[in-house]
């Protein structure tokens, strides 16, 4: 008899005192017992309190960048031991390719958020959102939006199909935001989730309380949730609706649920075209990857009426040529079983519902398929189902847009016009993704306007991106994963958007000095200082936000303007033709080039000697406000606006507020200068 699967709560591994009532989990291919699962007697209240106290404290002590560095270290720790995860993943019915999507995909999310955290977030605890909102004429009262981390715990309730990726794609943004996570995996594959958590625990990299695991059913979970907590759910739409109704007021609930996703073949994608071939390859891939057990899988293949028979023939031929069903550990197997016998029976039941609603199986069969076992043996005890494509003569039949057989099953529907295709996509009631195979931009644009609001993601597939495309069913860390309506109405991933979901946006009002102190970003009107040392002579250890250099003035002559024009080749009439320039409502006559003024400004504020400033790597937010005429003079003020040390380098980034003014103290131009500066002054 197998052991009961442990959980990891309050900093220690835990198993119930008794295995009474524990659920048996079996190998999807052989039926062999793997483990038993129960959470009977677990101190769930204590686990949540531990996250809110110990977890919040340990994560709160770290900056965004420090958390981002840890995410990379987590990814490396899992990479070193991923062979262990692959071996367990095969027992869930996953082929090596399936496991790559789940395991390497999950590790990839950690790497992606580590990089995004260091590139796109400050090395602090507060994220500033959007521009300053002036609230007084004299500039002494400002408003700003900021994000700070939520004070609770991120509870994730996951589906069985992606026990690694499904957990890590929620964990990474929560961790980066500074919010501890409690993982509740699905029972059939929870042993794989337990394995990756064990690897992270044994790495000794996890901050205390930042990650906990509850194995088994926890019906009282929602009783202990409160304001500041988050629930992230992946699973069926019906379960999501039930859980949403149980969610206490003030607790954020997001859902990514099963949806009846579509794939549309454009009228131009006739047999023999690259788009037709790409459509068929993708449809077969989505039918068979993870044995069709994907929330993003194609359930409705929507094709022009004239192409229907050709699509059926091509799908059948590709399945016969490419797909071998069996135990993932057997040589040559390309498609494994469903996760359990119960899931197999449920899929076949839903196929019958689709047949009763008018669907005809035109590829495959609902009969038990021939399967390949290890060493040529039979895998008769496994949860195997053959890939099936059903055809509906009535494309508008409600069942095909509402009933999902969560396995290797899709339905073929036909359309005659673009608007009809869009209507069929929308009939699904909201989807995670729709893909469109077409090389016709006009068709793509017209279809997009009709389907975008029904989808969280739309993929356009053609001959130009077929090789590089990540595919219909692959959510990417930088793009939102979720969808409206039946798909749950939530968003996961999406780059920093997912991080901000675990934070609270607050409007903050105050003086420039107060907002500078609250955000770590210098605001116009806040105190600026010059202590006699040029800011470029200061390392990050010496530089402070608000340090400023105010330059001397320099007069702009007509010779300067003409020299710059001929030297650069920029002889635009506003700089060279007095009469034409004067006729322009924006200019009083000939004016200096904006880039001449920016170039001169650099000469006015720079300190030329070697020092802590290593490089200027860009300008941002450049705006030219007041034209400069021959005879005017300019000067520049440069103020340290934001200081961002890099965790893994000997230097950091400094953002400088640059303002060019004329002799009348009018603002000529504003922009940010970006430099790389040593953390400590080097001996050189």
C-alpha positions as CSV (number, residue, x, y, z in Angstrom):
1,X,0.0,0.0,0.0
2,X,1.3,3.4,-0.9
3,X,2.0,6.2,1.5
4,X,-0.2,9.3,2.0
5,X,1.1,12.3,0.1
6,X,2.4,14.9,2.4
7,X,1.7,18.6,2.4
8,X,4.1,21.4,3.4
9,X,2.7,23.9,5.9
10,X,4.0,26.3,8.5
11,X,7.6,25.5,7.5
12,X,7.4,21.7,7.8
13,X,6.2,18.6,6.0
14,X,2.9,17.3,7.3
15,X,0.9,14.1,6.8
16,X,-2.4,13.1,8.5
17,X,-2.4,10.9,11.5
18,X,-4.7,8.5,9.8
19,X,-5.2,7.5,6.2
20,X,-8.9,6.8,6.7
21,X,-10.8,8.2,3.7
22,X,-7.7,8.9,1.7
23,X,-8.2,8.9,-2.1
24,X,-6.1,6.5,-4.1
25,X,-4.2,7.9,-7.1
26,X,-3.2,5.5,-9.8
27,X,-0.8,5.5,-12.8
28,X,-2.8,6.7,-15.8
29,X,-1.4,4.0,-18.1
30,X,-1.2,0.9,-15.9
31,X,-3.6,1.5,-13.1
32,X,-0.9,0.9,-10.5
33,X,-1.4,2.7,-7.2
34,X,1.0,5.6,-6.8
35,X,-0.1,7.4,-3.6
36,X,-3.1,8.2,-1.4
37,X,-4.3,11.8,-0.7
38,X,-5.9,13.2,2.3
39,X,-5.8,16.5,4.2
40,X,-7.8,15.3,7.2
41,X,-6.7,17.1,10.4
42,X,-4.6,19.8,8.7
43,X,-4.4,23.1,10.5
44,X,-5.5,25.2,7.6
45,X,-6.2,28.3,9.7
46,X,-2.6,28.1,11.1
47,X,-1.2,27.7,7.5
48,X,-3.0,30.8,6.3
49,X,-1.9,32.8,9.4
50,X,1.6,31.6,8.9
51,X,1.6,33.0,5.4
52,X,0.1,36.3,6.5
53,X,2.7,36.8,9.3
54,X,5.9,34.9,8.6
55,X,5.6,34.8,4.9
56,X,4.6,38.5,4.6
57,X,7.5,39.5,6.8
58,X,10.2,37.5,5.0
59,X,9.0,38.6,1.5
60,X,8.4,42.2,2.7
61,X,12.1,42.5,3.7
62,X,13.1,41.9,0.1
63,X,12.9,44.4,-2.8
64,X,11.4,43.6,-6.2
65,X,14.9,42.9,-7.6
66,X,15.9,40.6,-4.7
67,X,12.7,38.6,-5.2
68,X,13.4,38.5,-9.0
69,X,16.9,37.1,-8.4
70,X,15.4,34.4,-6.2
71,X,13.0,33.4,-8.9
72,X,16.0,32.7,-11.2
73,X,17.6,30.6,-8.5
74,X,14.4,28.6,-8.1
75,X,14.4,28.0,-11.8
76,X,18.0,26.8,-11.7
77,X,17.2,24.5,-8.8
78,X,14.3,22.9,-10.6
79,X,16.3,22.6,-13.8
80,X,19.0,20.6,-12.0
81,X,16.5,18.0,-10.8
82,X,13.9,18.1,-13.6
83,X,14.6,14.5,-14.6
84,X,12.9,13.5,-11.3
85,X,9.9,15.5,-12.4
86,X,9.8,14.0,-15.9
87,X,9.8,10.5,-14.4
88,X,6.8,11.3,-12.2
89,X,5.1,13.2,-15.0
90,X,5.0,10.1,-17.2
91,X,2.8,8.5,-14.5
92,X,0.2,11.2,-15.1
93,X,-0.1,10.0,-18.7
94,X,2.2,12.8,-20.1
95,X,4.6,12.1,-22.9
96,X,8.0,13.6,-22.9
97,X,6.7,16.4,-25.1
98,X,3.7,16.9,-22.8
99,X,6.1,17.0,-19.8
100,X,8.2,19.6,-21.5
101,X,5.2,21.9,-21.8
102,X,4.4,21.5,-18.1
103,X,7.8,21.3,-16.5
104,X,10.1,23.3,-18.7
105,X,7.2,25.7,-19.3
106,X,6.8,26.2,-15.6
107,X,10.5,26.7,-15.1
108,X,10.5,29.1,-18.1
109,X,7.9,31.3,-16.3
110,X,10.2,31.6,-13.3
111,X,13.0,32.7,-15.6
112,X,10.7,35.1,-17.5
113,X,9.4,36.8,-14.4
114,X,12.9,37.1,-12.9
115,X,14.0,39.0,-16.0
116,X,10.9,41.2,-16.1
117,X,11.2,42.0,-12.5
118,X,14.7,43.3,-12.8
119,X,14.0,45.2,-16.1
120,X,10.6,46.6,-15.4
121,X,10.3,47.1,-11.7
122,X,12.2,49.4,-9.3
123,X,14.7,48.0,-6.8
124,X,12.3,48.9,-4.0
125,X,8.9,48.1,-2.6
126,X,6.6,50.6,-4.3
127,X,5.6,50.6,-8.0
128,X,4.6,54.0,-9.4
129,X,1.8,53.8,-11.9
130,X,1.2,56.5,-14.6
131,X,2.1,60.2,-14.7
132,X,1.9,62.8,-12.0
133,X,-1.5,64.5,-11.7
134,X,-1.0,68.2,-10.8
135,X,-3.6,69.2,-8.3
136,X,-2.7,72.9,-7.7
137,X,-1.6,75.8,-9.9
138,X,1.6,76.4,-8.0
139,X,2.8,72.8,-8.0
140,X,2.7,72.3,-4.3
141,X,0.0,69.7,-4.3
142,X,0.3,66.6,-6.5
143,X,-1.4,63.2,-7.0
144,X,0.1,59.9,-8.0
145,X,-1.0,56.3,-8.2
146,X,1.1,53.7,-6.5
147,X,1.0,49.9,-6.1
148,X,1.9,48.2,-2.8
149,X,1.6,44.5,-2.0
150,X,-1.5,43.0,-0.6
151,X,-1.2,41.9,3.1
152,X,-2.7,38.5,2.7
153,X,-2.0,35.1,1.1
154,X,-2.4,34.1,-2.6
155,X,-4.3,30.8,-2.6
156,X,-4.2,28.9,-5.8
157,X,-6.5,26.0,-6.6
158,X,-5.2,24.2,-9.7
159,X,-6.4,21.8,-12.3
160,X,-4.9,18.3,-12.9
161,X,-3.5,18.9,-16.4
162,X,-0.5,21.1,-15.6
163,X,0.6,20.4,-12.0
164,X,3.9,22.3,-12.4
165,X,3.3,25.1,-14.9
166,X,-0.2,25.8,-13.5
167,X,1.3,26.4,-10.0
168,X,4.4,28.3,-11.1
169,X,2.6,30.6,-13.4
170,X,0.6,31.8,-10.4
171,X,3.4,31.6,-7.9
172,X,6.0,33.7,-9.9
173,X,4.0,37.0,-10.1
174,X,2.7,36.6,-6.6
175,X,6.2,36.0,-5.2
176,X,7.6,39.0,-7.2
177,X,4.8,41.2,-5.8
178,X,5.8,40.1,-2.3
179,X,2.8,37.9,-1.5
180,X,3.1,34.4,0.0
181,X,1.4,31.5,-1.8
182,X,-0.6,28.5,-0.7
183,X,-0.9,25.8,-3.4
184,X,-3.8,23.4,-3.5
185,X,-3.1,21.1,-6.5
186,X,-5.7,18.7,-8.1
187,X,-5.7,15.3,-6.5
188,X,-4.9,13.1,-9.6
189,X,-1.6,14.8,-10.2
190,X,-0.8,16.4,-6.9
191,X,2.2,14.1,-6.4
192,X,4.0,16.0,-9.2
193,X,3.2,19.3,-7.5
194,X,4.5,17.9,-4.2
195,X,7.7,16.9,-6.0
196,X,8.5,20.4,-7.3
197,X,7.7,22.0,-4.0
198,X,10.0,19.5,-2.2
199,X,12.8,20.5,-4.6
200,X,12.4,24.1,-3.8
201,X,12.2,23.4,0.0
202,X,15.4,21.3,-0.2
203,X,17.1,24.1,-2.1
204,X,16.9,26.2,1.1
205,X,16.2,29.2,-1.1
206,X,12.6,29.8,-0.2
207,X,12.0,32.7,2.2
208,X,10.1,31.5,5.3
209,X,6.4,31.2,4.7
210,X,6.6,32.2,1.0
211,X,5.3,28.8,-0.3
212,X,3.0,26.2,1.3
213,X,1.4,23.1,-0.1
214,X,-1.9,21.5,0.9
215,X,-2.5,18.0,-0.6
216,X,-6.1,16.9,-0.6
217,X,-9.5,18.3,-0.3
218,X,-10.0,21.3,2.0
219,X,-13.7,22.1,2.1
220,X,-13.3,24.8,4.8
221,X,-10.7,26.8,2.9
222,X,-12.9,29.7,2.1
223,X,-14.0,30.0,5.8
224,X,-10.6,31.4,6.8
225,X,-10.1,33.9,3.9
226,X,-10.3,37.6,4.5
227,X,-9.6,41.0,3.0
228,X,-6.2,41.1,1.5
229,X,-6.2,37.5,0.3
230,X,-6.4,36.3,-3.3
231,X,-7.9,33.1,-4.8
232,X,-6.7,32.0,-8.2
233,X,-8.6,29.2,-9.6
234,X,-8.1,27.0,-12.7
235,X,-10.7,24.4,-13.6
236,X,-14.2,24.0,-14.8
237,X,-16.6,26.9,-15.3
238,X,-19.2,25.3,-13.0
239,X,-16.7,24.9,-10.1
240,X,-15.5,28.4,-10.6
241,X,-19.1,29.7,-10.3
242,X,-19.6,27.7,-7.1
243,X,-16.3,28.9,-5.5
244,X,-16.9,32.5,-6.5
245,X,-20.2,32.4,-4.6
246,X,-18.3,31.2,-1.5
247,X,-15.6,33.9,-1.7
248,X,-15.8,36.3,1.3
249,X,-16.3,39.9,0.6
250,X,-13.0,41.7,0.0
251,X,-11.2,38.6,-1.2
252,X,-10.1,38.8,-4.8
253,X,-11.2,35.8,-6.9
254,X,-9.8,35.2,-10.4
255,X,-10.7,32.2,-12.6
256,X,-9.2,30.7,-15.7
257,X,-11.7,28.1,-16.7
258,X,-12.4,25.6,-19.5
259,X,-13.7,27.3,-22.6
260,X,-14.9,26.2,-26.0
261,X,-11.9,27.6,-27.9
262,X,-12.0,28.0,-31.7
263,X,-9.6,27.9,-34.6
264,X,-10.7,29.5,-37.9
265,X,-9.4,28.7,-41.3
266,X,-9.6,31.7,-43.6
267,X,-11.2,31.4,-47.1
268,X,-7.7,31.8,-48.7
269,X,-6.4,28.8,-46.8
270,X,-7.3,26.2,-49.4
271,X,-5.7,22.8,-49.7
272,X,-2.1,23.2,-50.8
273,X,-1.5,26.5,-49.2
274,X,0.9,27.0,-46.2
275,X,-2.0,28.2,-44.2
276,X,-4.0,25.1,-44.8
277,X,-1.1,22.9,-43.8
278,X,-0.4,25.0,-40.7
279,X,-4.0,24.8,-39.7
280,X,-4.1,21.0,-39.9
281,X,-0.8,20.6,-38.0
282,X,-2.0,22.9,-35.2
283,X,-5.4,21.2,-35.0
284,X,-3.7,17.7,-34.6
285,X,-1.3,19.1,-32.1
286,X,-4.1,20.5,-30.0
287,X,-6.0,17.3,-30.2
288,X,-3.2,15.2,-29.0
289,X,-0.9,17.3,-26.7
290,X,-1.7,16.3,-23.1
291,X,-4.3,14.0,-24.8
292,X,-6.4,17.1,-25.4
293,X,-6.6,17.9,-21.7
294,X,-5.8,21.6,-22.0
295,X,-8.0,24.5,-21.2
296,X,-6.7,26.2,-24.3
297,X,-7.2,23.2,-26.7
298,X,-9.1,23.7,-29.9
299,X,-12.7,22.5,-29.4
300,X,-14.3,24.1,-32.5
301,X,-12.6,23.9,-35.9
302,X,-14.4,26.5,-38.0
303,X,-13.6,26.2,-41.7
304,X,-15.1,27.4,-45.0
305,X,-17.7,25.0,-46.3
306,X,-15.7,24.3,-49.4
307,X,-12.7,23.2,-47.3
308,X,-14.4,20.9,-44.8
309,X,-13.8,17.6,-46.6
310,X,-10.2,18.4,-47.3
311,X,-9.6,19.3,-43.7
312,X,-11.2,16.0,-42.5
313,X,-9.0,14.0,-44.9
314,X,-5.8,15.9,-43.9
315,X,-6.5,15.5,-40.2
316,X,-7.1,11.8,-40.6
317,X,-4.0,11.3,-42.6
318,X,-1.8,13.2,-40.1
319,X,-3.2,11.4,-37.1
320,X,-2.5,8.0,-38.8
321,X,1.0,9.1,-39.7
322,X,2.1,10.8,-36.5
323,X,0.2,9.5,-33.6
324,X,0.9,6.4,-31.6
325,X,-1.2,5.9,-28.5
326,X,0.1,4.2,-25.4
327,X,2.1,4.3,-22.2
328,X,4.4,7.4,-22.4
329,X,7.3,5.3,-21.2
330,X,7.0,3.0,-24.2
331,X,9.2,3.5,-27.3
332,X,7.5,5.5,-30.1
333,X,4.4,6.7,-28.1
334,X,3.4,10.2,-29.0
335,X,0.1,10.4,-27.1
336,X,-0.6,9.1,-23.7
337,X,-3.8,8.4,-21.7
338,X,-6.2,10.7,-19.9
339,X,-5.3,11.3,-16.3
340,X,-7.7,8.7,-14.9
341,X,-10.4,6.2,-15.7
342,X,-12.9,8.6,-14.3
343,X,-11.8,11.3,-16.6
344,X,-11.9,8.8,-19.6
345,X,-15.5,7.9,-18.7
346,X,-16.4,11.6,-18.4
347,X,-14.9,12.4,-21.8
348,X,-16.8,9.6,-23.5
349,X,-20.0,10.7,-21.8
350,X,-19.6,14.2,-23.2
351,X,-18.8,12.8,-26.7
352,X,-22.1,11.0,-26.6
353,X,-23.9,14.3,-25.6
354,X,-22.3,15.9,-28.7
355,X,-23.4,13.0,-30.9
356,X,-26.9,13.2,-29.5
357,X,-26.9,16.9,-30.5
358,X,-26.1,16.1,-34.1
359,X,-22.4,15.5,-34.2
360,X,-21.0,12.7,-36.4
361,X,-17.6,11.2,-35.7
362,X,-15.7,11.6,-39.0
363,X,-12.2,11.0,-37.7
364,X,-11.4,8.4,-35.0
365,X,-13.7,6.4,-32.8
366,X,-15.1,6.3,-29.3
367,X,-14.2,2.7,-29.1
368,X,-11.2,1.6,-26.9
369,X,-8.1,2.3,-29.1
370,X,-5.2,0.0,-29.7
371,X,-2.4,1.1,-27.4
372,X,1.3,0.3,-26.9
373,X,2.6,-0.7,-23.5
374,X,6.2,-0.8,-22.2
375,X,8.2,-3.6,-23.9
376,X,5.4,-4.3,-26.2
377,X,3.0,-5.2,-23.4
378,X,-0.7,-4.2,-23.4
379,X,-1.8,-1.1,-21.5
380,X,-5.4,-2.2,-21.3
381,X,-5.9,-0.9,-17.8
382,X,-5.0,2.7,-18.8
383,X,-7.4,5.6,-19.4
384,X,-6.9,5.7,-23.2
385,X,-9.1,7.5,-25.6
386,X,-8.5,7.9,-29.4
387,X,-8.5,11.4,-31.0
388,X,-11.9,12.2,-32.4
389,X,-13.2,14.9,-34.8
390,X,-16.9,15.3,-35.0
391,X,-18.8,17.1,-37.8
392,X,-21.9,19.2,-37.2
393,X,-24.1,20.0,-40.2
394,X,-25.9,22.6,-38.0
395,X,-23.0,24.9,-37.0
396,X,-25.4,26.8,-34.7
397,X,-26.3,23.8,-32.6
398,X,-26.0,25.0,-29.0
399,X,-24.4,21.9,-27.7
400,X,-21.2,22.2,-29.8
401,X,-20.7,25.7,-28.3
402,X,-21.5,24.7,-24.7
403,X,-20.4,21.1,-24.1
404,X,-16.7,20.3,-23.7
405,X,-15.3,16.9,-23.9
406,X,-12.0,17.6,-22.0
407,X,-9.9,15.2,-24.0
408,X,-8.7,14.6,-27.6
409,X,-12.0,15.8,-29.1
410,X,-12.9,18.6,-31.4
411,X,-15.9,19.5,-33.6
412,X,-15.8,20.7,-37.2
413,X,-18.2,23.6,-38.1
414,X,-18.5,25.4,-41.5
415,X,-19.1,29.0,-42.4
416,X,-19.9,31.0,-45.6
417,X,-19.1,34.6,-44.6
418,X,-16.7,36.4,-42.3
419,X,-19.5,37.6,-40.1
420,X,-20.8,34.1,-39.8
421,X,-17.4,32.9,-38.7
422,X,-17.2,35.6,-36.2
423,X,-20.7,34.8,-34.9
424,X,-19.7,31.1,-34.5
425,X,-16.6,32.1,-32.4
426,X,-18.7,34.4,-30.2
427,X,-21.3,31.6,-29.7
428,X,-18.9,29.9,-27.4
429,X,-19.7,32.5,-24.7
430,X,-16.2,33.6,-24.1
431,X,-12.9,31.8,-24.8
432,X,-9.3,31.8,-23.7
433,X,-8.0,31.8,-27.3
434,X,-9.0,31.7,-30.9
435,X,-6.5,31.1,-33.7
436,X,-6.9,32.2,-37.3
437,X,-5.0,30.7,-40.2
438,X,-5.0,33.2,-43.0
439,X,-2.6,35.2,-45.2
440,X,-5.3,37.7,-46.1
441,X,-5.0,40.9,-43.9
442,X,-8.4,42.2,-44.9
443,X,-10.1,39.0,-43.7
444,X,-8.0,39.0,-40.6
445,X,-8.9,42.6,-39.7
446,X,-12.6,42.1,-40.3
447,X,-12.7,38.9,-38.3
448,X,-10.6,40.5,-35.5
449,X,-13.2,43.2,-34.9
450,X,-15.9,40.5,-34.5
451,X,-14.1,38.1,-32.2
452,X,-11.6,40.1,-30.0
453,X,-14.2,40.9,-27.3
454,X,-15.0,37.2,-27.0
455,X,-11.4,36.1,-26.4
456,X,-8.5,36.7,-24.1
457,X,-6.0,36.0,-26.9
458,X,-6.1,35.8,-30.7
459,X,-3.3,34.1,-32.7
460,X,-3.0,34.8,-36.4
461,X,-1.1,32.0,-38.1
462,X,0.3,32.2,-41.7
463,X,3.2,31.3,-43.8
464,X,5.4,34.0,-42.3
465,X,5.1,33.0,-38.6
466,X,4.2,29.3,-38.8
467,X,7.7,28.1,-37.9
468,X,8.2,30.7,-35.1
469,X,4.7,30.6,-33.7
470,X,4.4,29.3,-30.1
471,X,1.0,27.8,-31.1
472,X,-2.6,28.1,-30.3
473,X,-2.5,26.4,-26.9
474,X,0.6,28.0,-25.4
475,X,0.1,30.9,-23.0
476,X,3.2,33.1,-22.8
477,X,4.4,34.9,-19.7
478,X,4.4,38.3,-21.4
479,X,0.8,38.0,-22.6
480,X,-2.4,37.7,-20.6
481,X,-3.8,34.3,-20.0
482,X,-7.5,34.3,-19.4
483,X,-10.7,35.3,-21.2
484,X,-14.2,36.7,-20.8
485,X,-17.4,35.0,-20.0
486,X,-17.2,31.2,-19.8
487,X,-13.4,31.5,-19.8
488,X,-13.6,32.9,-16.3
489,X,-13.3,36.7,-16.8
490,X,-9.8,36.8,-15.3
491,X,-6.3,37.4,-16.4
492,X,-3.1,35.6,-15.4
493,X,0.4,36.2,-16.7
494,X,0.6,39.2,-18.9
495,X,4.0,40.3,-17.7
496,X,4.0,42.9,-14.9
497,X,0.2,43.0,-15.1
498,X,0.1,39.7,-13.2
499,X,2.4,41.1,-10.5
500,X,0.2,44.2,-10.1
501,X,-2.8,41.9,-9.6
502,X,-1.3,40.9,-6.3
503,X,-0.9,44.5,-5.2
504,X,-3.3,47.4,-4.4
505,X,-3.4,50.5,-6.5
506,X,-3.8,53.6,-4.3
507,X,-4.1,57.3,-5.2
508,X,-1.6,59.2,-3.1
509,X,-1.8,63.0,-2.7
510,X,0.7,65.3,-1.1
511,X,3.5,67.8,-1.7
512,X,6.4,67.1,-4.1
513,X,8.7,66.4,-1.1
514,X,6.2,64.0,0.4
515,X,5.6,62.1,-2.8
516,X,9.3,61.9,-3.3
517,X,9.7,60.3,0.1
518,X,6.8,57.9,-0.5
519,X,7.8,56.7,-4.0
520,X,11.6,57.0,-4.0
521,X,11.2,59.1,-7.2
522,X,12.1,62.8,-7.3
523,X,9.1,65.0,-8.2
524,X,9.3,68.4,-9.8
525,X,9.1,71.0,-7.0
526,X,10.7,68.7,-4.4
527,X,13.9,69.7,-2.6
528,X,17.0,69.6,-4.8
529,X,20.5,70.2,-3.6
530,X,24.0,70.9,-4.8
531,X,26.7,70.2,-2.2
532,X,29.6,71.4,-4.3
533,X,30.3,68.0,-5.8
534,X,29.2,67.3,-9.3
535,X,26.6,64.4,-9.2
536,X,28.6,62.6,-11.9
537,X,31.5,62.3,-9.4
538,X,29.3,60.3,-7.0
539,X,28.8,56.5,-6.8
540,X,25.5,55.0,-6.0
541,X,26.6,54.8,-2.4
542,X,27.1,58.6,-2.4
543,X,24.4,59.8,-4.7
544,X,21.0,60.8,-3.4
545,X,17.7,61.4,-5.1
546,X,17.4,65.2,-5.5
547,X,21.1,65.8,-6.1
548,X,21.3,68.4,-8.8
549,X,23.7,70.3,-11.1
550,X,22.7,73.6,-12.7
551,X,24.8,74.6,-15.6
552,X,26.0,77.9,-17.0
553,X,24.3,79.5,-20.0
554,X,25.2,79.2,-23.7
555,X,24.1,81.5,-26.4
556,X,22.7,80.1,-29.7
557,X,23.8,81.9,-32.8
558,X,22.7,81.6,-36.4
559,X,26.1,80.2,-37.3
560,X,25.6,77.4,-34.8
561,X,22.2,76.5,-36.3
562,X,23.6,76.5,-39.9
563,X,26.7,74.5,-38.8
564,X,24.6,71.9,-37.2
565,X,22.2,71.7,-40.2
566,X,25.0,71.1,-42.7
567,X,27.0,68.8,-40.4
568,X,24.0,66.5,-39.7
569,X,22.2,67.0,-43.0
570,X,19.1,68.2,-41.2
571,X,18.2,71.3,-43.3
572,X,14.5,71.3,-42.5
573,X,13.1,74.7,-43.5
574,X,12.3,75.8,-39.9
575,X,16.1,76.0,-39.4
576,X,17.2,77.4,-42.8
577,X,14.4,79.5,-44.4
578,X,13.4,82.6,-42.4
579,X,10.3,83.3,-44.4
580,X,9.0,79.7,-44.5
581,X,9.7,79.3,-40.8
582,X,7.9,82.5,-39.9
583,X,4.8,81.3,-41.8
584,X,4.7,78.2,-39.6
585,X,2.3,78.9,-36.6
586,X,4.7,77.1,-34.2
587,X,7.8,79.2,-35.0
588,X,8.7,82.9,-34.7
589,X,11.2,82.5,-37.6
590,X,14.3,80.3,-37.9
591,X,14.9,78.2,-34.8
592,X,17.5,75.9,-33.4
593,X,17.3,72.2,-33.9
594,X,15.9,70.4,-30.9
595,X,18.7,67.8,-31.1
596,X,21.2,70.7,-31.2
597,X,19.8,71.9,-27.9
598,X,19.9,68.4,-26.4
599,X,23.4,67.9,-27.6
600,X,24.5,71.2,-26.1
601,X,22.7,70.4,-22.8
602,X,24.9,67.2,-22.5
603,X,27.9,69.4,-22.9
604,X,26.7,71.8,-20.3
605,X,25.9,69.2,-17.6
606,X,28.5,66.5,-18.2
607,X,31.7,66.0,-16.1
608,X,34.3,64.8,-18.6
609,X,36.7,63.1,-16.3
610,X,36.6,59.3,-15.6
611,X,34.5,58.5,-12.7
612,X,31.5,56.5,-11.3
613,X,29.4,57.2,-14.4
614,X,30.0,54.4,-16.8
615,X,27.7,55.1,-19.7
616,X,24.7,57.0,-20.9
617,X,22.3,54.5,-22.3
618,X,19.3,56.5,-23.4
619,X,16.9,59.3,-23.3
620,X,13.2,59.0,-22.5
621,X,10.1,61.2,-22.6
622,X,11.8,63.9,-24.6
623,X,9.5,66.9,-25.3
624,X,10.4,70.2,-27.1
625,X,8.2,72.9,-25.6
626,X,9.5,76.4,-26.4
627,X,11.4,77.2,-29.7
628,X,14.9,78.7,-29.4
629,X,15.8,81.5,-31.8
630,X,19.2,82.9,-32.8
631,X,20.4,85.1,-30.0
632,X,18.6,83.1,-27.2
633,X,20.6,81.3,-24.6
634,X,20.0,78.0,-22.9
635,X,21.0,76.4,-19.6
636,X,20.2,73.0,-18.1
637,X,19.2,71.6,-14.7
638,X,20.0,67.9,-14.1
639,X,18.5,66.2,-11.0
640,X,18.9,62.7,-9.8
641,X,15.4,61.4,-10.2
642,X,15.5,57.6,-9.4
643,X,18.3,55.4,-8.3
644,X,18.1,51.6,-9.0
645,X,21.0,49.4,-7.9
646,X,21.3,46.1,-9.8
647,X,21.4,43.1,-7.5
648,X,23.8,41.0,-9.5
649,X,26.1,43.7,-11.0
650,X,28.6,46.2,-9.6
651,X,26.6,49.1,-11.0
652,X,23.1,50.4,-11.1
653,X,20.9,52.7,-13.1
654,X,20.2,56.4,-12.4
655,X,17.4,58.3,-14.0
656,X,18.0,62.0,-14.2
657,X,15.4,64.7,-14.7
658,X,16.7,67.1,-17.4
659,X,15.1,70.5,-18.0
660,X,16.5,73.0,-20.6
661,X,15.5,76.6,-20.0
662,X,16.0,79.8,-22.0
663,X,17.1,83.2,-20.8
664,X,13.5,84.0,-19.8
665,X,13.3,80.9,-17.6
666,X,10.9,79.4,-20.0
667,X,11.1,75.6,-20.3
668,X,12.6,74.7,-23.7
669,X,12.7,70.9,-23.3
670,X,12.2,68.2,-20.8
671,X,13.4,64.6,-20.8
672,X,15.0,61.8,-18.7
673,X,18.6,60.9,-19.0
674,X,19.5,57.3,-18.2
675,X,23.0,56.4,-17.0
676,X,24.8,53.4,-15.6
677,X,26.8,54.2,-12.4
678,X,29.1,52.2,-10.2
679,X,27.8,51.2,-6.8
680,X,31.1,52.0,-5.2
681,X,33.8,54.4,-6.4
682,X,36.5,52.2,-8.0
683,X,40.2,52.6,-7.3
684,X,40.7,53.6,-10.9
